[in-house]
């Protein structure tokens, strides 16, 4: 399985097939077609442990936002 690169900061880009750019944040997976640009801007985490921590933090952010949205719907 290929290693997935992780953003270590904010990045905006159009992945293949997208019409509008997506706003990526630390912890998001870098799409293959955006790797060169992300590397040039130094927003790819190269340390595996830091990348894992970023992914976990991002998952917590998403879970919190989902919970707040569900609570607002009640």
ABEGO torsion letter per residue (X at the ends): XBBBBBBABBBBBBBBGBABBBBBBBGBBBBAAAAAAAAAAGABBABAAAAAAAAAAAAAAAAAAAAAAAAAAX
